[in-house]
Amino acid sequence: MSDVVGGHSGIDKYVLMITARTIDGPAFQEMIEEMDRELNNIIEDFDRAVYVEALRIANETSKHSFSQPVDG
């Protein structure tokens, strides 16, 4: 029973993975391609959001550093 994880043995998971990879038909391939496009869009959106946030933080940091008195 120790080899059972999540209700499936390791062999069951292996068979399920092979079955999922060998399902024929254009619908399955189209679904994978659509999911890939959606994931790429999500990653691109996330990258843009991180870039915008980095610019905002840099802008705030530069405002604060220029407003501080300089000891010299």
C-alpha positions, -999 to 999 in steps of 0.1 A, spaced: 0 0 0 30 23 4 34 26 -34 -1 40 -37 -1 78 -40 -33 97 -45 -53 65 -50 -31 54 -80 -1 32 -80 30 43 -99 21 19 -127 -14 33 -130 0 69 -133 24 57 -160 -4 41 -180 -25 72 -176 3 93 -189 9 71 -219 -28 70 -227 -30 108 -225 0 111 -248 -14 87 -274 -50 99 -277 -55 104 -314 -76 130 -331 -73 166 -342 -95 179 -314 -70 168 -287 -41 184 -306 -61 216 -311 -69 217 -274 -32 214 -265 -23 241 -290 -50 264 -277 -38 258 -241 -3 265 -252 -13 298 -268 -33 308 -237 -3 300 -215 20 320 -237 -4 349 -235 -5 347 -197 33 345 -195 36 376 -218 11 395 -197 29 386 -165 62 397 -180 47 431 -190 32 436 -155 66 428 -139 83 452 -162 58 480 -155 61 474 -117 99 475 -120 97 508 -138 73 522 -112 96 512 -83 126 526 -101 107 559 -107 97 561 -70 132 552 -59 148 579 -80 123 605 -68 132 597 -32 169 597 -38 168 631 -55 147 646 -27 170 636 1 195 661 14 231 655 4 257 655 32 290 666 20 
